[in-house]
């Protein structure tokens, strides 16, 4: 795993679960081009190919560390 990816992990549990996921699920946690930390929460295979649903994550699901807040996300997302 690259150093750039290491910086988004607050605990070994989060880092471990992401590292152990098989393709095409990996990486499920990533930093989007706009800087928002995202988690893939669903995958679906369609005639057009693989589709996914992702969601911004505010807190680590394992240790509870706040990773980002709604205001910071809103500032990064352009509509």
Secondary structure, DSSP 4 states (H G I P E B T S, - for coil): --HHHHTT-SSHHHHHHHHTPPTTT--SEEE-TTS-EEEEEEEEEETTEEEEEEEE-SB-TTT--B---HHHHHHH---
